[in-house]
Structures are given as structure tokens and as C-alpha cells.
């Protein structure tokens, strides 16, 4: 028990001594000492204290040959501290200030990568996700021979998948709220913005379902025009997915729509199939 207490006291004394020396260094005008200490702290992974010194040195050493090293290590201090917003900012500053250096490519990529790491879950604002995609594309354009291109493309796919999920969920929200026209517009936008989506079959079926529910629930004078869109949507869907798991339900909606038109003394008009262009 006594040994533990003595160890605690000794550790506290050492900590206070180091803190006191560091505080004195922060207040001093010895930039060289600050610089060597900052590098030492960085190498020891004490990023919090290293950042305090780098922040001071940035102003006084900006025009020296040490500025490049300060910018570079400062960006990584934020990165390793998981402050990806600040890290992205300082990586971008490095690339802007030292565009012809070997590290410029690395820092351009790291700025985009930090935005990817900072990208929130799909239900939140996706401004950072859009920024990440733009920066990754800009990197690809600037460094078309980079070994990082496969990683960039993979990150872009992940970011776009998140945006797609958000847009799809918004469309589903309209659908569940029975706002079928808004749902159809949103679903069509997903097909337009993400032509390679894995949800295309489901989305086209949901568009058909929206038109069916919208048409069936309409007043009689509106039904003929609105139910006609059910047949158009069905033709689009059945042409692409004749063996779909949804095909039976899709046929049922088409048949019920025809029966509804029969009750009104009308028949479905035959119109040319236009894939993915549902009005």
C-alpha cells in the first residue's frame, strides 16, 4: 500500500515537473528549442503538446525552411488525434503551400480521406460526404498515375452508397406517408443519380405500386389517366424483370387496375414502353 502511494506521489511530481517545463517553454522565445521539442513530442506520439508548439511555430517559421515540416507534422497531429476536420484543413493547406513537393500527393489524398472518415451516418447532413467525393475525384484528375487510385475509387463507391441510401430512405418516407407522387419523383431521382444501383428492381416495383395506390384511391374522373400509368410502369418493370420475385404482385396490380377501368367502361391504352422514364 505504501509502495503504491509512493509511486503515485513520484509520478505526480514528475508530471508536474514536466508540465512546468513545458509551460515555461511555451512562454519562451526560444523557437529552436520549441521546434526540436515539438518534433520530439510528435515522435513520442504526444500529439496534444506537439500541436501547441506547432501552432506557435507556424507564425514565426512560416518563411523558413522548417515550415514544410511543421505544416506536415501539424496535419498528422490532428489526424492521429482523430480531429479529422482540422486534419483535412491542414492537409489541404500543405498541398496548396507546397504543391511541387513529394508529400503534396499524399496530403491531397489525406485531405479527402479525412473527409471520408468525417462523413456522418446517412441520416445526417451529407455535406462532408459530398466534399469527400469532390476531393477524391479531384485527386484522381490531378494524379491519374497514382497508386492510390483503386483506394480512391473504392472510397467514392462507399460515399455514393451512403448518399444513395439516404435518397432511397427519403423516397420510402414519402411512400409510407402516402405521398405517392413525391415518392415516384424521389425513386426516379435515385435511378437517375445512381444508375448502377442494386435496388433498381425494387425501386421500379415500388414506382408501379405508387401509381397503383395513387390511381385506385383517386376519384372516378381522375382514375383513367392515373391508372394508365400503372400499365406503363408494369410494362417497364416486366420487360426488365420478367422473373422477379415481385412479378406476381405486379401482375395482380395490373389486373386490378384493368378491372377498375372495366367498371368505368374503359380499357387500358397501349402505349410504347419507355424504360426508366415514368411520368
C-alpha positions as a Markdown table, in Angstrom:
| # | Residue | x | y | z |
|---|---|---|---|---|
| 1 | Unk | 0.0 | 0.0 | 0.0 |
| 2 | Unk | 2.8 | 2.4 | 0.9 |
| 3 | Unk | 4.8 | 1.4 | -2.2 |
| 4 | Unk | 1.7 | 2.2 | -4.3 |
| 5 | Unk | 1.3 | 5.6 | -2.6 |
| 6 | Unk | 5.0 | 6.4 | -3.1 |
| 7 | Unk | 4.8 | 5.5 | -6.7 |
| 8 | Unk | 1.7 | 7.7 | -7.2 |
| 9 | Unk | 3.5 | 10.7 | -5.5 |
| 10 | Unk | 6.6 | 10.2 | -7.5 |
| 11 | Unk | 4.6 | 10.0 | -10.7 |
| 12 | Unk | 2.7 | 13.2 | -9.7 |
| 13 | Unk | 6.0 | 15.0 | -9.0 |
| 14 | Unk | 7.4 | 14.0 | -12.4 |
| 15 | Unk | 4.2 | 15.0 | -14.2 |
| 16 | Unk | 4.1 | 18.4 | -12.5 |
| 17 | Unk | 7.8 | 19.0 | -13.3 |
| 18 | Unk | 7.3 | 18.1 | -17.0 |
| 19 | Unk | 4.2 | 20.3 | -17.1 |
| 20 | Unk | 6.1 | 23.2 | -15.5 |
| 21 | Unk | 9.0 | 22.9 | -18.0 |
| 22 | Unk | 6.5 | 22.7 | -20.9 |
| 23 | Unk | 4.7 | 25.8 | -19.7 |
| 24 | Unk | 7.9 | 27.7 | -19.5 |
| 25 | Unk | 8.9 | 26.6 | -23.0 |
| 26 | Unk | 5.5 | 27.8 | -24.3 |
| 27 | Unk | 6.2 | 31.3 | -22.8 |
| 28 | Unk | 9.8 | 31.5 | -24.0 |
| 29 | Unk | 11.1 | 33.0 | -27.2 |
| 30 | Unk | 13.4 | 30.1 | -28.0 |
| 31 | Unk | 11.9 | 28.9 | -31.3 |
| 32 | Unk | 14.7 | 26.4 | -32.0 |
| 33 | Unk | 14.1 | 24.7 | -28.6 |
| 34 | Unk | 10.3 | 24.7 | -29.4 |
| 35 | Unk | 10.9 | 23.2 | -32.8 |
| 36 | Unk | 13.1 | 20.4 | -31.6 |
| 37 | Unk | 10.8 | 19.7 | -28.7 |
| 38 | Unk | 7.7 | 19.7 | -30.9 |
| 39 | Unk | 9.4 | 17.1 | -33.2 |
| 40 | Unk | 10.4 | 15.0 | -30.2 |
| 41 | Unk | 6.8 | 15.1 | -28.8 |
| 42 | Unk | 5.5 | 14.2 | -32.2 |
| 43 | Unk | 7.8 | 11.2 | -32.4 |
| 44 | Unk | 6.7 | 10.2 | -28.9 |
| 45 | Unk | 3.1 | 10.4 | -30.1 |
| 46 | Unk | 2.3 | 13.2 | -27.6 |
| 47 | Unk | 0.2 | 15.0 | -30.3 |
| 48 | Unk | -1.6 | 17.3 | -27.9 |
| 49 | Unk | 1.6 | 19.0 | -26.6 |
| 50 | Unk | 3.2 | 18.9 | -30.0 |
| 51 | Unk | 0.3 | 20.7 | -31.5 |
| 52 | Unk | 0.6 | 23.6 | -29.0 |
| 53 | Unk | 4.2 | 24.1 | -30.1 |
| 54 | Unk | 3.4 | 23.7 | -33.8 |
| 55 | Unk | 0.6 | 26.3 | -33.6 |
| 56 | Unk | 3.1 | 28.8 | -32.1 |
| 57 | Unk | 5.9 | 28.0 | -34.6 |
| 58 | Unk | 3.6 | 28.3 | -37.6 |
| 59 | Unk | 3.6 | 32.1 | -37.3 |
| 60 | Unk | 7.3 | 32.7 | -36.7 |
| 61 | Unk | 8.7 | 30.0 | -39.0 |
| 62 | Unk | 6.4 | 30.3 | -42.0 |
| 63 | Unk | 9.1 | 31.8 | -44.2 |
| 64 | Unk | 11.8 | 29.4 | -43.1 |
| 65 | Unk | 12.9 | 26.0 | -44.5 |
| 66 | Unk | 11.3 | 24.4 | -41.5 |
| 67 | Unk | 7.8 | 25.5 | -42.5 |
| 68 | Unk | 7.2 | 22.4 | -44.7 |
| 69 | Unk | 8.0 | 20.0 | -41.9 |
| 70 | Unk | 5.8 | 22.0 | -39.4 |
| 71 | Unk | 2.8 | 22.0 | -41.8 |
| 72 | Unk | 3.2 | 18.3 | -42.5 |
| 73 | Unk | 3.5 | 17.1 | -38.9 |
| 74 | Unk | 0.8 | 19.5 | -37.7 |
| 75 | Unk | -1.7 | 17.9 | -40.1 |
| 76 | Unk | -0.8 | 14.5 | -38.9 |
| 77 | Unk | -1.1 | 15.6 | -35.3 |
| 78 | Unk | -4.7 | 16.4 | -35.9 |
| 79 | Unk | -5.1 | 13.2 | -37.9 |
| 80 | Unk | -3.7 | 10.9 | -35.2 |
| 81 | Unk | -5.8 | 12.9 | -32.6 |
| 82 | Unk | -8.9 | 11.9 | -34.7 |
| 83 | Unk | -9.7 | 15.5 | -35.3 |
| 84 | Unk | -10.5 | 14.9 | -39.0 |
| 85 | Unk | -12.0 | 18.3 | -39.7 |
| 86 | Unk | -8.8 | 20.1 | -38.7 |
| 87 | Unk | -6.6 | 17.4 | -40.3 |
| 88 | Unk | -8.4 | 17.8 | -43.6 |
| 89 | Unk | -7.9 | 21.6 | -43.4 |
| 90 | Unk | -4.2 | 21.4 | -42.7 |
| 91 | Unk | -3.5 | 18.6 | -45.3 |
| 92 | Unk | -5.2 | 20.8 | -47.9 |
| 93 | Unk | -3.1 | 23.8 | -46.7 |
| 94 | Unk | 0.1 | 21.8 | -47.1 |
| 95 | Unk | -0.8 | 20.8 | -50.7 |
| 96 | Unk | -1.7 | 24.5 | -51.5 |
| 97 | Unk | 1.5 | 25.8 | -50.0 |
| 98 | Unk | 3.9 | 23.1 | -51.2 |
| 99 | Unk | 2.4 | 21.8 | -54.5 |
| 100 | Unk | 5.6 | 20.6 | -56.0 |
| 101 | Unk | 6.8 | 18.5 | -53.1 |
| 102 | Unk | 6.9 | 14.8 | -52.9 |
| 103 | Unk | 4.3 | 15.0 | -50.0 |
| 104 | Unk | 1.8 | 17.0 | -51.9 |
| 105 | Unk | 0.2 | 14.0 | -53.5 |
| 106 | Unk | 0.0 | 12.3 | -50.1 |
| 107 | Unk | -1.5 | 15.3 | -48.4 |
| 108 | Unk | -4.1 | 15.9 | -51.2 |
| 109 | Unk | -5.3 | 12.3 | -50.7 |
| 110 | Unk | -5.2 | 12.6 | -46.9 |
| 111 | Unk | -7.4 | 15.7 | -47.0 |
| 112 | Unk | -10.1 | 13.8 | -49.0 |
| 113 | Unk | -9.6 | 10.7 | -46.8 |
| 114 | Unk | -10.2 | 12.7 | -43.6 |
| 115 | Unk | -13.5 | 14.0 | -45.1 |
| 116 | Unk | -14.4 | 10.3 | -45.7 |
| 117 | Unk | -13.6 | 9.5 | -42.1 |
| 118 | Unk | -15.6 | 12.5 | -41.0 |
| 119 | Unk | -18.6 | 11.5 | -43.1 |
| 120 | Unk | -21.6 | 11.0 | -40.8 |
| 121 | Unk | -24.2 | 8.3 | -40.9 |
| 122 | Unk | -26.6 | 8.5 | -43.8 |
| 123 | Unk | -29.5 | 10.0 | -41.8 |
| 124 | Unk | -27.5 | 13.2 | -41.1 |
| 125 | Unk | -26.4 | 16.1 | -43.3 |
| 126 | Unk | -24.1 | 14.8 | -46.0 |
| 127 | Unk | -22.2 | 18.0 | -47.0 |
| 128 | Unk | -18.9 | 16.4 | -45.8 |
| 129 | Unk | -19.7 | 13.3 | -47.9 |
| 130 | Unk | -20.2 | 15.4 | -51.0 |
| 131 | Unk | -16.9 | 17.2 | -50.2 |
| 132 | Unk | -15.1 | 13.9 | -49.9 |
| 133 | Unk | -16.3 | 12.7 | -53.3 |
| 134 | Unk | -15.3 | 16.0 | -54.9 |
| 135 | Unk | -11.8 | 15.9 | -53.4 |
| 136 | Unk | -11.3 | 12.2 | -54.3 |
| 137 | Unk | -12.3 | 13.0 | -57.9 |
| 138 | Unk | -10.0 | 16.0 | -57.9 |
| 139 | Unk | -7.2 | 13.8 | -56.7 |
| 140 | Unk | -7.9 | 11.2 | -59.5 |
| 141 | Unk | -7.8 | 14.1 | -62.0 |
| 142 | Unk | -4.6 | 15.5 | -60.6 |
| 143 | Unk | -2.7 | 12.3 | -60.1 |
| 144 | Unk | -4.0 | 9.8 | -62.8 |
| 145 | Unk | -1.0 | 7.6 | -62.4 |
| 146 | Unk | -1.2 | 7.4 | -58.6 |
| 147 | Unk | -1.1 | 4.0 | -56.8 |
| 148 | Unk | -3.9 | 5.3 | -54.7 |
| 149 | Unk | -6.5 | 5.3 | -57.5 |
| 150 | Unk | -8.0 | 1.9 | -56.6 |
| 151 | Unk | -8.4 | 3.1 | -53.0 |
| 152 | Unk | -9.9 | 6.4 | -54.2 |
| 153 | Unk | -12.5 | 4.6 | -56.4 |
| 154 | Unk | -13.4 | 2.3 | -53.5 |
| 155 | Unk | -13.9 | 5.3 | -51.2 |
| 156 | Unk | -16.0 | 7.1 | -53.8 |
| 157 | Unk | -18.2 | 4.0 | -54.1 |
| 158 | Unk | -18.7 | 3.9 | -50.3 |
| 159 | Unk | -19.5 | 7.5 | -50.1 |
| 160 | Unk | -22.0 | 7.3 | -53.0 |
| 161 | Unk | -23.6 | 4.2 | -51.4 |
| 162 | Unk | -24.3 | 6.3 | -48.3 |
| 163 | Unk | -25.8 | 9.1 | -50.4 |
| 164 | Unk | -27.9 | 6.5 | -52.3 |
| 165 | Unk | -29.2 | 5.0 | -49.0 |
| 166 | Unk | -30.2 | 8.5 | -47.8 |
| 167 | Unk | -32.1 | 9.3 | -51.0 |
| 168 | Unk | -33.8 | 5.9 | -51.0 |
| 169 | Unk | -34.9 | 6.3 | -47.4 |
| 170 | Unk | -36.3 | 9.7 | -48.3 |
| 171 | Unk | -38.3 | 8.2 | -51.1 |
| 172 | Unk | -39.5 | 5.4 | -48.8 |
| 173 | Unk | -40.6 | 8.0 | -46.3 |
| 174 | Unk | -42.8 | 9.7 | -48.9 |
| 175 | Unk | -44.2 | 6.3 | -49.8 |
| 176 | Unk | -45.1 | 5.5 | -46.2 |
| 177 | Unk | -46.7 | 8.9 | -45.8 |
| 178 | Unk | -48.9 | 8.0 | -48.8 |
| 179 | Unk | -47.4 | 10.9 | -50.8 |
| 180 | Unk | -47.1 | 8.8 | -53.9 |
| 181 | Unk | -46.3 | 11.4 | -56.5 |
| 182 | Unk | -43.4 | 12.7 | -54.3 |
| 183 | Unk | -42.3 | 9.1 | -53.8 |
| 184 | Unk | -42.3 | 8.4 | -57.6 |
| 185 | Unk | -40.2 | 11.6 | -58.2 |
| 186 | Unk | -37.7 | 10.6 | -55.5 |
| 187 | Unk | -37.5 | 7.0 | -56.7 |
| 188 | Unk | -36.9 | 8.2 | -60.2 |
| 189 | Unk | -34.2 | 10.5 | -59.0 |
| 190 | Unk | -32.4 | 7.6 | -57.3 |
| 191 | Unk | -32.5 | 5.7 | -60.6 |
| 192 | Unk | -31.1 | 8.7 | -62.4 |
| 193 | Unk | -28.4 | 9.6 | -59.9 |
| 194 | Unk | -27.3 | 6.0 | -59.2 |
| 195 | Unk | -27.8 | 4.1 | -62.5 |
| 196 | Unk | -25.8 | 1.1 | -61.2 |
| 197 | Unk | -27.9 | 0.8 | -58.0 |
| 198 | Unk | -28.5 | -2.7 | -56.7 |
| 199 | Unk | -32.0 | -1.6 | -55.8 |
| 200 | Unk | -33.3 | -0.9 | -59.3 |
| 201 | Unk | -35.6 | -3.9 | -59.4 |
| 202 | Unk | -37.2 | -3.0 | -56.0 |
| 203 | Unk | -37.4 | 0.7 | -57.0 |
| 204 | Unk | -39.2 | 0.0 | -60.3 |
| 205 | Unk | -41.6 | -2.2 | -58.4 |
| 206 | Unk | -42.3 | 0.5 | -55.8 |
| 207 | Unk | -42.9 | 3.0 | -58.6 |
| 208 | Unk | -45.5 | 0.7 | -60.0 |
| 209 | Unk | -47.0 | 0.3 | -56.6 |
| 210 | Unk | -47.1 | 4.0 | -56.0 |
| 211 | Unk | -49.0 | 4.6 | -59.3 |
| 212 | Unk | -51.4 | 1.8 | -58.4 |
| 213 | Unk | -52.2 | 3.1 | -55.0 |
| 214 | Unk | -52.5 | 6.6 | -56.3 |
| 215 | Unk | -54.8 | 5.6 | -59.1 |
| 216 | Unk | -57.1 | 3.3 | -57.1 |
| 217 | Unk | -57.6 | 5.9 | -54.4 |
| 218 | Unk | -58.4 | 8.6 | -56.9 |
| 219 | Unk | -61.9 | 9.9 | -57.7 |
| 220 | Unk | -63.5 | 8.3 | -60.7 |
| 221 | Unk | -62.9 | 11.2 | -63.2 |
| 222 | Unk | -59.2 | 11.0 | -62.4 |
| 223 | Unk | -58.8 | 7.2 | -62.5 |
| 224 | Unk | -58.4 | 6.6 | -66.2 |
| 225 | Unk | -55.4 | 8.9 | -66.7 |
| 226 | Unk | -53.8 | 7.8 | -63.4 |
| 227 | Unk | -54.4 | 4.1 | -63.8 |
| 228 | Unk | -52.9 | 4.2 | -67.3 |
| 229 | Unk | -49.5 | 4.9 | -65.6 |
| 230 | Unk | -49.9 | 1.6 | -63.8 |
| 231 | Unk | -49.8 | -0.2 | -67.1 |
| 232 | Unk | -46.9 | 1.8 | -68.4 |
| 233 | Unk | -45.0 | 1.1 | -65.2 |
| 234 | Unk | -45.8 | -2.5 | -65.3 |
| 235 | Unk | -44.6 | -2.9 | -68.9 |
| 236 | Unk | -41.3 | -1.2 | -67.9 |
| 237 | Unk | -40.9 | -3.5 | -64.9 |
| 238 | Unk | -42.0 | -6.8 | -66.6 |
| 239 | Unk | -39.7 | -6.1 | -69.6 |
| 240 | Unk | -36.6 | -5.8 | -67.4 |
| 241 | Unk | -37.6 | -8.3 | -64.7 |
| 242 | Unk | -39.9 | -11.0 | -66.1 |
| 243 | Unk | -38.9 | -13.5 | -63.4 |
| 244 | Unk | -38.8 | -11.0 | -60.5 |
| 245 | Unk | -39.9 | -12.0 | -57.0 |
| 246 | Unk | -42.3 | -9.2 | -57.3 |
| 247 | Unk | -43.8 | -10.2 | -60.7 |
| 248 | Unk | -46.9 | -11.9 | -59.2 |
| 249 | Unk | -47.9 | -8.9 | -57.2 |
| 250 | Unk | -47.1 | -6.6 | -60.1 |
| 251 | Unk | -49.5 | -8.6 | -62.4 |
| 252 | Unk | -52.1 | -8.5 | -59.7 |
| 253 | Unk | -52.0 | -4.7 | -59.6 |
| 254 | Unk | -52.2 | -4.5 | -63.3 |
| 255 | Unk | -55.2 | -6.9 | -63.4 |
| 256 | Unk | -57.0 | -5.0 | -60.6 |
| 257 | Unk | -56.3 | -1.7 | -62.5 |
| 258 | Unk | -57.9 | -3.2 | -65.6 |
| 259 | Unk | -60.9 | -4.3 | -63.6 |
| 260 | Unk | -61.3 | -0.8 | -62.2 |
| 261 | Unk | -61.2 | 0.6 | -65.7 |
| 262 | Unk | -63.8 | -2.0 | -66.8 |
| 263 | Unk | -66.1 | -0.8 | -64.1 |
| 264 | Unk | -65.7 | 2.7 | -65.6 |
| 265 | Unk | -66.3 | 1.2 | -69.1 |
| 266 | Unk | -62.8 | 1.9 | -70.3 |
| 267 | Unk | -59.8 | -0.2 | -71.4 |
| 268 | Unk | -56.1 | 0.4 | -70.8 |
| 269 | Unk | -54.5 | 2.2 | -73.7 |
| 270 | Unk | -51.5 | 0.6 | -75.3 |
| 271 | Unk | -48.5 | 2.9 | -75.2 |
| 272 | Unk | -44.9 | 2.2 | -76.1 |
| 273 | Unk | -42.7 | 1.0 | -73.2 |
| 274 | Unk | -40.2 | 3.6 | -72.1 |
| 275 | Unk | -37.8 | 2.1 | -69.6 |
| 276 | Unk | -37.0 | 4.4 | -66.6 |
| 277 | Unk | -38.9 | 7.4 | -67.9 |
| 278 | Unk | -42.1 | 7.3 | -65.9 |
| 279 | Unk | -44.0 | 10.5 | -66.0 |
